[in-house]
Amino acid sequence: MDDQVIQNILHIQPNAFVFLGIALVSYFLGRLIKSKIPLLQKLSIPVPFIGGLPVAGIILLFRITDTAIINFDVSLNSIVLRFFLTMLALFGTWKLISRGTWVSMLFWALALVLGVLQALVGIGACEMLGGYDTVNNFAPTIERLDAISGAAQMASGVVTLGMILSLMIGAPLGEYLISKYKLKNPNSTEFDNQRLSRSILRSPRPFYQQHTVECMKILALSFVCMALGDLFNHYFLQDVFIPDYVSCMIFAILIRNFADKTNFFSVDGLALRTLTKVILTIFIALSTCSLRLDMIGSVTWEVLLITFLELLLNVIYARWVYFNFLGRNFKGMLFAVGGLSFSMGVCGNGLSNMQSLCEKYGPSTDGFLVLSIVGLIMLNVSNVFLINFLMMIF
């Protein structure tokens, strides 16, 4: 851990071990807080967000009182995210992918429409608040962004606020839909427990031994896929604008289907579900603890108003479009929650909200996989063209 005094203020740069330790402790803080507040349980607010937000608040207090400035190395977040997505892609059997293809395409199309609507709302609000001069100056402002500009700080503030709002509103929206439409998850927890009990009774080895071996296998496969993806990116995709994790996910899907086709080895669903839940929890805890809450203070009231207009649009769209078009059932509810969350924040927020709901109502593996493919791969590619197209028009 590096620390130095600059202008009579202590600057601290915790290393990855300290950062990870704080994030993991914050998870148990979140469990404690949630267990004491029934409203948080009723709304299914994610535990790592509940625990990580006080940590971010303490760091903000240190900063504004000039006690200390603590900056976490957020590169760890991207490493953990890649690990999680690679592991999640191991769920990608051909049967699951083919079953979710049309849903993914429809989800993607609906998300693109939402992207256009968000742009129109933002531009329309700019016109009302600042006239055409504000709109005309918007694109040059983006082009001039750099690490120390006020516009960059404001953009960071908007992103931070969006992440907080998405984690506060996503799961409660799901609870509202479940209550209103009496939604039931066909993959009930009781069924999973019965299947697990039968599997334990049939196994010739003690469960803890078998489960340990299966978890080690998942870890080994994940690291192999990440290594292959990294080598592929290095030799073939250096000049291509594709996120690093995409290659890792593709190798994971290929390896999973090779295993299913040849029976050369198996991928245990329980071990995979356990580890993906653990890694996603760590990612959300890291992301929440490292939130720069002070950046929200740089957001002007005009931009703040636009942000809340965008939030209103996203809630309405998730409630009436995502949910109605993607099933009007439990899975449709999860897509609405995930779509709202990654539109206002990042895809990981959507997955965390979905995980919090699935902990209460039962798992949905294909829902997680569809959201990841659409939110992290398909939209990442299409948004580049969409943003350039909108900037050309406006």
N, C-alpha and C positions, 0 to 999 in steps of 0.2 A: 504494500500500500504506500503510495507516494503522498507526501504532504509538504507544503511550503507556505510561507507567509508572504502575501502580496498586498501592499498598501494596508498593512496592519490587519488583514483578514486572512484567516487560516483557510487554505484551499486543500481539500482532501480528494484524492483519486483512489477509491477502494479498488483492490484487484478483484479478479473473477471469483476467488474463494470467499472473500468478504461479501461481495455482492450476492452471490448465491446463498450464502448463509443467512443474510438478512431477509432475502426473499422467502426462503423456506420457513424461517421463524414467523414471518408475516402471515404465512398460510395458516399456522396454528392459532395466531392471533385472530384471524378471520373466522376460524371455526368457533373460537370462544365467543366472539362478539355475536355471531349469528345464532349461537345456541341460547344467548341471553335475550335476544330481541325477536319475538314472534313475527313481527311484520317482515323482517328480512327473510325469514323462513317461508312465509306465505307468498312473498314476491319472487322467491328463488333467485335472489341476487347472488352472483358467483362468490364463493368463499375467498379465492385469492384476491379479488378486487376489494372485498370488504377489509381484508387484512393489509393489503398493500397501500390503500389510500391514506391511512394514518401515518405510515412511514413517509410517503411523499409529502404529507402535511408537516411532519416534523422537520424534514429537510427544507421545506419552504420557510418555516419559522426560523431556522438557523440562518437562512440566506437573507431574509428581510430585516433581521436584527443585527446583521453583520457579525454574527458569531462565527460562522464557518460557511464555506461554499463546498458542497459535496457533489461531485460529478461521477456518476457511475459509467463504466465502460459498456455502452449499450450494444457493442458488437457481440456480446454474449447472447443477447436476445435473438439475433439472427441465426446464430449457431444452433440454439435450442429449437427455434422454429423449424429449421431445416431437418433436424433430427426428428421432430414430431411429424412433419409432413411425409418424410420418407417412411416412417413407421406406419402412418395412416394409410399410405398407398399400398402397404402389404395386405390390406383388406380387399384390394381391387381385383377380385376374381372376375373372370370373363362374364360369368352369369350376373354378377352384381353390376358390372359396368354396362352390359347390354340392357339390363333392366332399367338402368337409370339414364340411358342415353337421351331419350326424348324429353325426360324431365330436365336434364342438364341443358339441352338446347332451348327449351321454353324458358327456363330460369334465366339463362344468358340473355335471351331476347328481351325479356321483361326488365332485366337489369340495365340493358342498353337504353331502353326507353326512359327508365328512371334517370339515367345519366343526362340525357337530353333535357328532361324536365328540370333537373337540378340546375343545369346551366341557365335555362330560361328564367327560372325563379331568381337566381343570383343576379343575372344581368338586368332583369326587370326591377329588382329592388335597388340596384345601383342607379338606374335611371330615375327612380322616384326620389332617392335620397340625394343624389348629386348631379342629376341631369346627364346629358350625353357626354359631358367632359369626363365624368367619372368612368363611364364605360370605355371611352376612347383611351383613357390613361391606364386602364386595367392591364392590357396585354404588355405594354412597355414596362410596367411595374414588375410583372412576372419575370421578364427577361433580365431585369437588373438585380434580381435577388442574389444575395451572397450571404456569407456566414454572419456578417456583423450588421447587416442592414436592418432597419426597423421593419421593413416589409417581411423579411425572413422571420423575425421574432413574432410578428403578428400571425404569419402562416403557422408557425409552431404552436402558438396559442390556440388557434382554431382547431388544429389537429388534436391537441391535448383535450380541449373542451369536447370535441366530437367523440373521442374515445371514452371519456367519462360518461357522457350522456348515453352512448350506445350500451354501456355496461349497466347503467341505471334503469334503462327503459326497455331493453330487449326482452329479458326474461319476464318482467311484469306483463308485457304485451302477450307473451305466450300463456301466462296464467289466466289472463282475461279471456283469451280464445278457448282455452280448455274448459273454463267455467261456463262460458256462454253457450258453447256448442256441445258440452258434455263429451269431449273428445277422449277416446281410449287408445292407448298404445297397444297394437297387436302383439308386440314383443314384450310381454309382461315380465317383471322381475321374478315372480313366482315360477314361471316356466323355466327361466334361466337357472334358478336354484334347483329345481327338480332335475333338470338335465345335468347340472354339475354333480348332484348327488349320485346319479346313475353312473356317471363317468368315473367318479372316485371309487365306487364299489367294483367296477369292472377292471380298474387298473391293477396290474400285478405289483406295482411299487407304491410306497406311501405317497400321498398326494403332494406333500411339501417337496419331496425329491423330484417328482415328475414336473411340478410347476416350476421349480428352479431351473431344471433343464430346458423347459420350453421358453422361459423368460430369457435365458442365456442365448438360445437359438434366435429369438427375435432381435436381441441386441446385436448378435453377430451379423445377421442378415441386413439389419439397418446400416451398420457401419460399412459393410461391403458395398451396399448400394450407394452410400454417400461417397465412398472412395471411387467407385466406378463413375458416378456422376461428376465428381470433381475432375477426374482425368479426362472425361469426355468434354467437359467445358473448356479445359485448358488447351486441348489439342484441336478442337473443332468449332468451338463457339466463342472464341475470344472477342470477336468483333460483331457478335450477334446480340441484340437487346432482348435477352431472355433471362428471367431470374434463375439463379444458380440451382434452386431446389427443384426446378422442373425436371432436369435430367435425372436427379436422384429419385424422384417419384416415378418416372418412366421405368427406370431399372428395377425399382421395387415391384411395380405391376408385372413386368416381364418375368421376374424371378418367382413371384407368387403363382402366376399361371403355369410356369414351367413345373413348379412343384406339384400343382394340382393335376397337371396332364400326365406327368411321368410317375407320380408317387415316389419320387426319389427321396423326398423328405416331406414332412408335414408342417403346417403353420397353425399353432394352437390358438383358437379364437379367444379363450379366456386370458391367456398370457398377453396376447396382443392388445386386448381391450384394457387390461390393467396398466400396461406400460404406456399406451397412448394417453390414457387419462392422467397418469403421473406427469408425463412430459408436458402436456398441455397446461396442467395446473402450474408447473414451474414457469412456463413461458408467460402466463398471465400475471403471475406474482412478480416476475422480473419486470415486465412491462409497466405494471402499476406502480411498483416502488420507484422506478426511474422516471415517472412522469414529472415534467418541469411545470409545476403548477404556477410558478411565477410568470411564465409566458402568457398565461391567460390575462394578466394585468395589462399586457401590451395591446390587447384587442380593443378597438374603438367601439363605441356604442352602435355605429352603423353596421360594422361587420358582425357584431354580436347579434343584432336584429336579423341580419341575413342568415346567420347560423341557426337561429331558432325557427326562421321560416323554412329553412332546409329540413330541420328536424320535424316540423309539422308535416311537410310534404312526405318525408320518409315514413312517418308513422301511418299516415293515411294510405300511402301506397302499399305498405306491408300488410295493413289490415284488410284492404279492399281488393288489391290486385294480386299480390303474391299468394295470399291465403286462398282467395277464390279461384284463381287460375291453376294453382298447384295442388288442388285436391280437396280443400275444405275438410281435412282430416288431421290426424296427429302429425303426420309427416309434413302436410301443408303448413301447419302451424310452425314447425321447426324451420321450414324454409322462410317463412315470414319473419321469424325472429332473427335468423341468420342474415337474411337480406337487409333488414333494417340495420343490423349491427355493422356489417362491412361497408354499408353506404355511408354511415356516419363515422366509422372508425377504421378498423382493419378486420380482415377475415378472422383472425384469432379471437377477437371479441365475440363474433358471432358463434364460433365454435365453443367458447367458454359459456355463453348464455345457453346454448343448446345442451352442453354437458350438465349444467346445473339443473335444467329441466329433466334431462334423462336420468339423473340420479334419483329423482323423485318418482318418475312415471315409467322408467324402463328404457332400454337402449334403442338406438336407431343408427346402425352402422352405415347404411347406404345414404342416409341424410347427411352425415358428416362428410362422406366421400364426395357427394354431389356438390355440397357447399364449397369444399376445398378446390375441386376442379374448376368450378365456375368462378369463384371469388379470387383464386390465386393464380390461375393459369389463363383461362379464357378471357376474363375481363382485363387482366394485365396486358394482354396483347391487343385486344380491341380498343381499350381506352387510349392507347397511344394514337391510333388513327382518329378516334372520336374527338379527342382534345384538339388535335391539329385541324380537323375539319371545322369544328366550332369556332376556333380562332380565326380561320380563314373567312368564315361567314360574318362574324361579329367584329 
